[in-house]
């Protein structure tokens, strides 16, 4: 077996000498420049993308679910929420205000015209409330079971009944008319059609009652009563999450709801307050409270009960700002809710969907576009566009910049280390450029292999720099330590380090080879990138860099130890007997002359471990101070 192994011998005897031919050098440079060009083009074609599918194995049933959602149900749209702030310390604009009404309409109109919005997908609680009121029959009758109706302040009207056969009917609580069978049939009018109930959609209770877009409830307490009733109904249940109530409001309604169904009495400042939670007169409906919302119907009771409740909790009392007034029907100026929102669907999605350009670029455009749109409205409500999908879109927006920044910093770190350890700026620069070309080739491979830029692939790219520089640095360092012509030094460097570089690249590749058969996208992506790291790193370190060094490599480090003379100059001087470099004035004691003589001295054959060597060697004088051999007279 050859010294250093067969691989080292093959590189020394066969591979390295081939690289000394000019034609081979030209082919190598041409091939690697072509790879670099493909890599640079691939960099411009890479897209930023990330999918929830990345976390699921190929054979996982979730993959089929994703396919069905995308292809059949088209559930891939991104829903964007526009958050509106009503907090006193931020905007001091409550939900019940002309500013909120007008700005909500402006935002809805602008979002509807946005190029990335799905048509007719804008939803807002105030818009939906007006639609609910408009769609109610008979101009939205105000049933005293749910709302405070001054004309029906007592419960006497609930006692009126009718009969249908053997059944007792409470006519004023019916939503529709009914017909009693008979010949001829008898028609009975319910509470709505016979005008027993007051109508909300009239000038008495609303502004612009005939305009669905601009109609507005005049009374603040009634506004919140109707809104609360709406979001607890089947039609408006989806809008419950569109509001963030004040803490005091949540605690207050919770307290009302938990009180027993009797006549409850409380004392505040010497006055008695009653809360009738019986169901006697309204047959299943609480007398003083809306069953669904736990809100006292009577404005005066709402005010007095809220004052009593806040008197028992100073913390909650401090949240109601400004404090409740002295009028009997007081209502908190900040309203019931501190935040509200409206939503709109975007044409782009994380997983396919209806986006005409379904990729990260489109998601970034839609995210940044909707943010700019709500900002340009200039609303004092300080709207903020948000979506859970923005967690991914934000990554897409910065991933390219972050990738370039981190890769650039990694290359700078490599350059600093190379300048310190290789100790020659030009050689260190060649190593850094070689590493950068490896990185470009890996990016080109990612494009060809359909690997997108994301947080995972960027981490692998940063690792690639640390691994790729290793393959080039060893060869460059060996080249700088070798003597001879550039071609001879290149052959020496490859002979010394080529086998080690091959072993390092192959062992790293074997370590990740098992990932190639994985069913996980992330593991396969890891394998593909590390394949590129090992392949391009090794080929650049064993082919391109040696060729470049053989053409433009700097002098060896040992030349500096011989007065700056190159190996060729010292060899020529030793052959023609010259004691100094051509054209230079002969010094009295030339280091070059001494070097040549010492080289000639050590070049003479010496007898080692032979009897002749022992015979011709005199014993040293071991007697201290006498200068004569031991035993002499």
C-alpha distance (Angstrom), angle and dihedral (degrees) to the residues before:
residue distance angle dihedral
X1 . . .
X2 3.78 . .
X3 3.76 120.5 .
X4 3.79 108.1 -93.0
X5 3.81 93.2 16.1
X6 3.77 135.4 -79.2
X7 3.79 94.4 -75.7
X8 3.79 93.0 54.9
X9 3.81 89.9 46.6
X10 3.79 92.8 48.7
X11 3.79 91.7 50.7
X12 3.81 91.7 47.8
X13 3.80 97.8 44.0
X14 3.79 102.9 33.0
X15 3.78 117.5 9.3
X16 3.82 103.4 42.4
X17 3.84 95.4 46.2
X18 3.82 90.0 53.6
X19 3.80 90.2 60.5
X20 3.81 90.4 59.8
X21 3.82 92.1 71.1
X22 3.80 114.0 99.3
X23 3.80 93.5 -137.0
X24 3.80 91.5 53.2
X25 3.80 90.7 49.2
X26 3.79 90.8 52.3
X27 3.81 92.3 50.1
X28 3.82 92.1 48.1
X29 3.80 93.0 50.5
X30 3.80 91.6 46.2
X31 3.82 93.1 50.5
X32 3.79 94.9 47.7
X33 3.79 93.3 45.4
X34 3.80 87.3 52.7
X35 3.81 90.8 50.9
X36 3.79 89.5 48.8
X37 3.82 91.0 51.6
X38 3.80 91.4 50.7
X39 3.80 89.3 48.1
X40 3.79 92.8 51.0
X41 3.79 90.6 50.1
X42 3.80 90.2 48.2
X43 3.81 90.1 54.5
X44 3.81 89.7 60.5
X45 3.81 91.1 49.5
X46 3.79 98.7 48.7
X47 3.78 115.1 111.5
X48 3.78 130.0 -153.6
X49 3.75 108.7 -119.6
X50 3.77 141.8 149.3
X51 3.77 129.2 178.5
X52 3.77 135.7 -167.5
X53 3.81 85.0 -131.3
X54 3.80 88.4 71.9
X55 3.80 89.1 75.8
X56 3.80 95.8 50.7
X57 3.80 126.2 75.8
X58 3.78 118.1 -117.1
X59 3.81 93.8 -112.2
X60 3.80 94.4 46.0
X61 3.83 114.3 118.4
X62 3.80 88.6 -128.2
X63 3.80 88.9 73.5
X64 3.81 89.2 63.6
X65 3.78 89.9 47.5
X66 3.81 90.0 53.2
X67 3.81 90.0 50.3
X68 3.80 92.6 50.0
X69 3.80 92.3 47.8
X70 3.79 92.8 49.6
X71 3.80 99.6 40.1
X72 3.78 104.1 31.3
X73 3.79 110.3 23.8
X74 3.80 97.5 28.5
X75 3.81 90.9 -142.8
X76 3.74 94.9 153.4
X77 3.79 100.2 102.1
X78 3.79 119.0 120.2
X79 3.79 114.1 -123.7
X80 3.80 112.3 -146.8
X81 3.80 121.0 -161.0
X82 3.80 120.5 -152.5
X83 3.81 106.3 -152.6
X84 3.81 118.0 -148.6
X85 3.79 118.9 -160.0
X86 3.81 119.4 -141.9
X87 3.80 99.0 165.9
X88 3.77 115.8 131.6
X89 3.81 93.8 -133.8
X90 3.82 91.5 53.1
X91 3.81 110.6 32.5
X92 3.82 106.3 -13.4
X93 3.81 88.8 -145.1
X94 3.81 111.0 127.5
X95 3.77 124.1 -151.0
X96 3.81 90.3 -106.6
X97 3.80 99.3 64.1
X98 3.77 139.0 103.6
X99 3.82 89.6 -116.8
X100 3.80 91.9 58.4
X101 3.79 91.6 44.8
X102 3.80 94.7 49.5
X103 3.81 97.5 40.2
X104 3.80 92.3 46.9
X105 3.80 88.5 55.6
X106 3.83 91.5 48.3
X107 3.80 92.4 49.1
X108 3.79 92.2 47.4
X109 3.80 91.7 51.0
X110 3.81 93.2 46.9
X111 3.81 93.2 46.8
X112 3.79 90.4 49.2
X113 3.82 90.8 56.0
X114 3.82 94.9 44.1
X115 3.81 110.4 121.1
X116 3.81 93.9 -129.5
X117 3.83 96.0 46.1
X118 3.78 120.5 107.9
X119 3.80 109.1 -119.8
X120 3.82 115.7 -93.7
X121 3.81 91.8 -1.4
X122 3.82 98.4 120.5
X123 3.81 111.1 115.8
X124 3.78 127.2 -176.7
X125 3.80 130.5 166.7
X126 3.81 93.5 -128.7
X127 3.80 91.1 48.5
X128 3.79 90.5 47.7
X129 3.82 91.5 47.0
X130 3.79 91.9 56.0
X131 3.80 90.2 47.6
X132 3.79 89.6 50.8
X133 3.80 92.2 51.0
X134 3.82 91.9 46.3
X135 3.79 93.4 50.1
X136 3.81 94.7 50.4
X137 3.81 113.4 105.5
X138 3.79 120.5 -110.8
X139 3.82 94.3 16.1
X140 3.80 95.3 -62.3
X141 3.83 107.7 -59.7
X142 3.80 111.7 -135.0
X143 3.78 102.1 -129.8
X144 3.82 110.9 -155.9
X145 3.75 87.1 -140.2
X146 3.83 87.8 74.5
X147 3.80 107.6 17.3
X148 3.77 140.2 39.9
X149 3.79 109.2 -103.0
X150 3.82 112.5 -176.7
X151 3.80 91.8 -154.4
X152 3.82 89.1 58.0
X153 3.78 98.7 42.2
X154 3.82 92.2 138.2
X155 3.76 127.8 56.4
X156 3.81 95.1 -125.3
X157 3.77 92.8 104.5
X158 3.80 89.5 61.3
X159 3.80 91.5 63.1
X160 3.80 93.6 64.6
X161 3.78 111.0 103.5
X162 3.74 141.6 174.8
X163 3.75 133.5 -161.6
X164 3.77 135.6 -124.8
X165 3.76 108.4 -171.7
X166 3.73 105.9 -54.6
X167 3.85 93.2 -18.3
X168 3.78 124.6 98.9
X169 3.80 114.0 -135.9
X170 3.78 128.6 -161.6
X171 3.77 97.6 -147.4
X172 3.79 99.2 -170.1
X173 3.80 92.4 57.0
X174 3.79 94.5 55.1
X175 3.76 118.6 106.3
X176 3.83 94.6 -154.7
X177 3.77 139.5 28.4
X178 3.75 118.0 -98.7
X179 3.78 134.3 -152.6
X180 3.78 123.0 -137.3
X181 3.79 112.8 -143.8
X182 3.76 116.7 -115.8
X183 3.76 143.6 101.5
X184 2.89 101.7 -57.9
X185 3.84 97.4 14.3
X186 3.76 118.0 -123.8
X187 3.80 117.2 -126.9
X188 3.78 119.4 -148.7
X189 3.77 123.8 -166.9
X190 3.77 120.2 -136.3
X191 3.76 126.9 -142.0
X192 3.80 93.1 -86.7
X193 3.78 104.6 51.7
X194 3.78 97.3 38.4
X195 3.79 90.9 57.1
X196 3.79 97.4 -113.9
X197 3.82 92.5 131.7
X198 3.78 124.9 61.1
X199 3.82 117.3 -116.6
X200 3.79 120.6 -121.6
X201 3.80 95.0 -158.8
X202 3.78 95.7 68.8
X203 3.78 135.1 98.2
X204 3.77 88.6 -100.3
X205 3.77 93.5 68.6
X206 3.83 106.8 16.7
X207 3.77 143.5 47.0
X208 3.82 114.2 -129.7
X209 3.81 92.1 1.2
X210 3.81 92.1 177.4
X211 3.82 95.6 54.2
X212 3.78 110.9 80.0
X213 3.80 93.2 -162.8
X214 3.80 100.4 48.1
X215 3.82 105.7 26.5
X216 3.79 112.1 125.1
X217 3.81 133.6 -174.9
X218 3.79 110.0 -115.8
X219 3.81 100.6 -150.4
X220 3.81 117.3 68.3
X221 3.81 95.7 -149.1
X222 3.81 92.1 48.1
X223 3.83 89.8 47.6
X224 3.79 92.2 57.7
X225 3.83 90.9 41.6
X226 3.80 92.0 55.2
X227 3.81 92.8 41.9
X228 3.80 92.5 50.5
X229 3.79 90.6 46.5
X230 3.81 89.6 50.4
X231 3.82 96.6 52.1
X232 3.81 90.8 48.4
X233 3.79 92.3 51.6
X234 3.79 125.7 88.2
X235 3.82 91.0 -107.5
X236 3.79 95.7 51.9
X237 3.81 103.6 31.4
X238 3.80 90.9 105.2
X239 3.80 89.6 63.2
X240 3.80 96.7 59.7
X241 3.78 90.5 94.0
X242 3.80 90.7 52.6
X243 3.80 90.8 79.3
X244 3.78 136.3 62.5
X245 3.84 107.6 -157.0
X246 3.78 124.8 -150.3
X247 3.77 113.9 -99.0
X248 3.78 92.2 -121.1
X249 3.81 90.1 55.4
X250 3.80 93.1 51.0
X251 3.80 91.8 49.1
X252 3.81 93.2 44.7
X253 3.82 95.7 52.7
X254 3.78 90.2 42.4
X255 3.80 89.3 55.0
X256 3.81 91.9 48.7
X257 3.79 91.1 48.8
X258 3.81 92.7 51.3
X259 3.79 96.2 50.3
X260 3.83 114.1 106.9
X261 3.81 120.4 -98.6
X262 3.78 95.2 -104.7
X263 3.77 136.1 89.9
X264 3.81 100.3 -69.8
X265 3.79 118.3 -159.3
X266 3.81 127.4 -159.6
X267 3.80 132.9 178.0
X268 3.80 123.1 -136.9
X269 3.79 121.9 172.3
X270 3.81 90.4 -19.1
X271 3.80 94.0 -51.9
X272 3.80 124.1 113.4
X273 3.78 119.2 -128.5
X274 3.80 121.1 -165.2
X275 3.79 130.6 -157.6
X276 3.81 113.4 -167.6
X277 3.79 108.2 -157.4
X278 3.78 94.7 165.0
X279 3.79 121.7 124.5
X280 3.82 96.9 -148.5
X281 3.79 103.4 114.4
X282 3.79 102.3 27.2
X283 3.79 95.3 48.4
X284 3.80 101.7 -130.0
X285 3.79 98.2 -4.0
X286 3.79 121.6 97.3
X287 3.78 113.4 -109.4
X288 3.82 101.0 -134.9
X289 3.80 101.4 18.3
X290 3.80 136.4 61.6
X291 3.80 104.7 -116.7
X292 3.80 94.8 -142.1
X293 3.80 101.6 41.7
X294 3.85 102.2 30.1
X295 3.81 87.8 -134.0
X296 3.83 120.2 141.4
X297 3.81 105.9 -116.7
X298 3.81 98.0 -148.7
X299 3.86 110.4 78.5
X300 3.81 92.2 -145.0
X301 3.78 92.3 51.4
X302 3.78 90.8 45.9
X303 3.81 89.3 54.4
X304 3.81 96.6 44.6
X305 3.80 94.7 43.4
X306 3.81 91.5 48.4
X307 3.80 90.8 50.8
X308 3.80 90.4 50.7
X309 3.81 92.1 47.7
X310 3.82 93.4 49.2
X311 3.80 90.3 48.6
X312 3.79 87.9 65.1
X313 3.81 94.3 53.8
X314 3.79 120.0 42.8
X315 3.79 92.8 -173.3
X316 3.79 93.3 58.2
X317 3.80 90.6 40.5
X318 3.80 89.3 58.8
X319 3.80 89.9 54.8
X320 3.81 92.7 62.9
X321 3.78 102.1 83.1
X322 2.91 127.1 -153.2
X323 3.83 93.2 28.1
X324 3.79 118.9 -109.4
X325 3.78 114.2 -83.7
X326 3.81 129.3 -121.5
X327 3.79 95.8 -107.6
X328 3.78 115.6 110.7
X329 3.82 96.2 -121.2
X330 3.81 96.6 44.5
X331 3.79 119.8 161.1
X332 3.86 129.3 -171.3
X333 3.80 109.6 -93.5
X334 3.82 91.1 -142.3
X335 3.79 91.4 58.5
X336 3.78 126.4 -141.9
X337 3.79 99.4 -63.8
X338 3.79 133.4 57.5
X339 3.81 97.8 -171.0
X340 3.78 135.8 25.8
X341 3.77 134.5 174.4
X342 3.77 145.4 -164.4
X343 3.79 126.2 -152.1
X344 3.79 138.5 -146.0
X345 3.81 132.1 -176.5
X346 3.79 119.5 -123.6
X347 3.80 123.8 -144.4
X348 3.78 91.3 -126.9
X349 3.77 128.2 75.9
X350 3.77 145.3 -175.5
X351 3.80 91.3 -120.7
X352 3.79 111.4 35.8
X353 3.78 107.5 -80.6
X354 3.78 125.7 147.9
X355 3.80 96.0 -42.1
X356 3.84 107.6 130.2
X357 3.80 89.6 -148.3
X358 3.79 100.1 31.7
X359 3.75 103.0 -171.7
X360 3.77 140.4 94.6
X361 3.80 93.0 -83.8
X362 3.80 91.7 59.8
X363 3.79 92.0 45.8
X364 3.80 90.5 52.9
X365 3.80 91.2 49.2
X366 3.80 92.7 50.3
X367 3.81 92.9 46.1
X368 3.78 95.6 48.0
X369 3.80 91.8 40.0
X370 3.80 96.1 54.4
X371 3.80 90.8 45.7
X372 3.78 91.2 53.1
X373 3.80 90.9 45.6
X374 3.81 95.6 56.4
X375 3.79 90.6 42.7
X376 3.80 92.9 52.5
X377 3.82 91.0 54.2
X378 3.80 86.4 72.9
X379 3.78 93.2 -147.4
X380 3.82 117.5 175.8
X381 3.82 86.3 -139.5
X382 3.83 87.2 75.0
X383 3.81 96.3 -133.6
X384 3.79 117.9 -151.4
X385 3.82 123.3 -162.1
X386 3.78 113.1 -140.9
X387 3.79 139.2 166.1
X388 3.78 133.9 168.6
X389 3.80 86.8 -125.6
X390 3.82 87.9 63.1
X391 3.80 87.0 75.6
X392 3.79 85.4 71.8
X393 3.79 96.3 34.5
X394 3.81 90.8 53.8
X395 3.78 87.9 56.8
X396 3.79 90.7 50.8
X397 3.80 90.8 49.6
X398 3.81 94.6 55.8
X399 3.79 103.3 24.1
X400 3.81 96.0 91.8
X401 3.80 92.9 46.6
X402 3.80 91.6 45.1
X403 3.80 90.7 47.1
X404 3.80 93.1 52.4
X405 3.80 91.5 44.4
X406 3.80 95.5 49.9
X407 3.78 94.4 42.0
X408 3.81 90.3 48.2
X409 3.79 92.1 50.4
X410 3.79 90.4 47.9
X411 3.81 90.5 52.5
X412 3.80 90.1 49.0
X413 3.80 89.7 52.8
X414 3.81 89.8 49.3
X415 3.80 90.1 50.0
X416 3.81 92.7 51.8
X417 3.80 92.3 49.9
X418 3.80 92.7 46.1
X419 3.80 93.0 50.0
X420 3.79 89.7 52.0
X421 3.81 99.7 43.8
X422 3.78 103.4 33.2
X423 3.80 88.9 40.2
X424 3.77 95.4 -154.6
X425 3.81 118.7 96.2
X426 3.79 97.3 -151.4
X427 3.80 94.8 49.2
X428 3.81 90.6 45.3
X429 3.80 88.8 51.2
X430 3.80 90.9 52.0
X431 3.81 90.2 52.1
X432 3.81 91.7 50.1
X433 3.82 92.1 48.0
X434 3.78 90.1 47.7
X435 3.81 90.0 52.1
X436 3.80 90.8 48.9
X437 3.81 89.9 52.7
X438 3.81 89.6 51.3
X439 3.79 88.6 52.8
X440 3.82 91.8 50.1
X441 3.81 90.6 50.5
X442 3.81 91.2 51.0
X443 3.82 90.1 51.4
X444 3.80 89.3 50.7
X445 3.80 89.3 50.5
X446 3.82 89.4 51.3
X447 3.80 89.5 55.2
X448 3.81 92.8 48.6
X449 3.81 90.8 45.7
X450 3.82 93.5 47.6
X451 3.81 96.3 -115.2
X452 3.79 113.6 152.1
X453 3.77 129.7 -148.4
X454 3.78 109.8 -97.1
X455 3.77 139.2 136.0
X456 3.82 92.4 -81.3
X457 3.80 98.3 48.6
X458 3.81 91.5 45.8
X459 3.79 91.4 56.3
X460 3.81 88.8 53.5
X461 3.80 90.5 49.1
X462 3.79 91.8 54.3
X463 3.82 88.7 49.5
X464 3.80 88.0 49.9
X465 3.78 91.5 64.0
X466 3.79 92.5 54.8
X467 3.79 92.2 48.5
X468 3.80 98.0 41.0
X469 3.80 94.9 50.9
X470 3.79 89.7 56.6
X471 3.80 92.2 63.2
X472 3.80 92.5 52.1
X473 3.81 100.7 37.0
X474 3.83 94.9 60.8
X475 3.78 93.2 51.1
X476 3.82 92.6 46.1
X477 3.80 92.4 48.5
X478 3.81 91.6 49.6
X479 3.82 89.9 48.9
X480 3.81 91.3 53.6
X481 3.81 90.9 50.3
X482 3.81 96.4 48.0
X483 3.83 126.4 90.2
X484 3.76 131.1 -139.9
X485 3.75 134.0 53.6
X486 3.79 119.3 -26.0
X487 3.81 91.1 -97.9
X488 3.80 91.5 47.9
X489 3.80 91.6 48.6
X490 3.80 90.2 48.7
X491 3.81 90.5 52.2
X492 3.81 90.4 47.4
X493 3.80 92.6 49.1
X494 3.80 92.4 50.2
X495 3.80 91.4 44.8
X496 3.78 91.3 53.3
X497 3.81 101.5 38.4
X498 3.81 106.8 16.7
X499 3.79 95.7 87.0
X500 3.82 91.9 46.9
X501 3.79 91.7 51.1
X502 3.82 90.3 49.6
X503 3.78 91.3 49.3
X504 3.82 91.7 49.2
X505 3.80 94.4 49.1
X506 3.80 93.7 44.3
X507 3.80 94.6 47.5
X508 3.82 91.1 49.5
X509 3.79 90.2 49.6
X510 3.81 91.6 49.8
X511 3.80 89.6 52.2
X512 3.83 92.2 60.0
X513 3.81 98.0 31.7
X514 3.80 92.5 95.2
X515 3.81 89.4 60.8
X516 3.80 91.0 64.7
X517 3.80 91.6 77.5
X518 3.80 94.6 46.5
X519 3.80 120.5 123.9
X520 3.78 90.6 -143.7
X521 3.79 116.3 96.3
X522 3.80 92.2 -146.6
X523 3.82 93.2 53.8
X524 3.81 91.9 46.9
X525 3.79 90.2 49.0
X526 3.80 88.2 51.6
X527 3.82 89.9 52.3
X528 3.80 94.3 47.6
X529 3.78 93.6 50.8
X530 3.79 93.9 46.0
X531 3.77 90.1 48.6
X532 3.80 87.5 57.4
X533 3.80 91.2 45.9
X534 3.80 93.2 52.8
X535 3.80 96.4 40.6
X536 3.80 100.3 43.2
X537 3.80 93.7 35.4
X538 3.81 92.6 53.6
X539 3.82 96.1 42.1
X540 3.80 92.8 48.1
X541 3.79 91.1 47.4
X542 3.81 95.5 45.3
X543 3.80 100.9 35.0
X544 3.78 117.4 17.9
X545 3.82 100.3 35.9
X546 3.86 94.9 47.3
X547 3.81 90.4 49.6
X548 3.82 92.2 49.0
X549 3.82 91.4 47.0
X550 3.81 90.7 49.8
X551 3.79 88.5 55.5
X552 3.80 105.2 38.6
X553 3.80 104.7 4.9
X554 3.83 116.2 142.2
X555 3.83 124.5 -118.6
X556 3.78 118.9 -73.8
X557 3.80 120.6 -94.7
X558 3.81 88.8 -114.0
X559 3.82 91.4 65.1
X560 3.80 88.5 70.0
X561 3.79 90.0 57.8
X562 3.84 90.2 58.9
X563 3.77 101.3 55.5
X564 3.81 93.2 -80.8
X565 3.83 93.0 -64.6
X566 3.76 115.4 142.5
X567 3.77 122.8 -125.4
X568 3.81 90.4 -105.7
X569 3.81 92.1 53.4
X570 3.81 92.8 48.7
X571 3.80 91.4 47.4
X572 3.81 92.4 49.7
X573 3.80 90.9 48.1
X574 3.80 92.2 51.9
X575 3.80 91.7 51.0
X576 3.82 98.6 51.1
X577 3.81 94.7 38.4
X578 3.73 93.2 -115.4
X579 3.79 114.9 157.7
X580 3.71 96.0 -160.0
X581 3.73 139.5 27.8
X582 3.83 115.6 -77.2
X583 3.76 112.6 -85.9
X584 3.82 94.5 15.5
X585 3.82 126.4 116.8
X586 3.83 111.2 -105.6
X587 3.78 110.6 -111.0
X588 3.79 122.9 -143.8
X589 3.76 92.1 -113.6
X590 3.78 114.2 19.5
X591 3.78 117.4 -160.9
X592 3.77 86.2 -153.6
X593 3.82 90.6 56.5
X594 3.75 91.6 50.4
X595 3.78 90.0 48.1
X596 3.81 92.4 52.5
X597 3.80 92.7 48.1
X598 3.78 92.0 48.2
X599 3.78 90.0 49.1
X600 3.81 90.1 51.4
X601 3.81 91.3 47.0
X602 3.78 94.0 52.2
X603 3.78 90.4 43.1
X604 3.85 92.0 65.0
X605 3.80 113.0 99.4
X606 3.79 113.7 -108.0
X607 3.76 128.2 -161.2
X608 3.75 107.9 -116.5
X609 3.82 124.4 -169.7
X610 3.83 93.5 -7.8
X611 3.77 132.1 125.1
X612 3.80 91.2 -117.1
X613 3.75 89.9 57.0
X614 3.78 89.9 51.9
X615 3.79 92.9 46.7
X616 3.76 95.5 50.6
X617 3.76 94.7 47.6
X618 3.79 115.8 92.5
X619 3.76 120.5 -141.3
X620 3.77 112.0 -108.3
X621 3.76 120.1 -113.6
X622 3.77 102.6 -100.5
X623 3.80 96.7 174.9
X624 3.71 106.6 100.9
X625 3.79 114.6 -129.5
X626 3.85 99.5 2.2
X627 3.78 102.7 83.8
X628 3.82 93.0 -146.3
X629 3.81 135.0 102.7
X630 3.74 118.2 -89.9
X631 3.84 110.0 -93.2
X632 3.84 97.5 27.6
X633 3.76 116.1 133.1
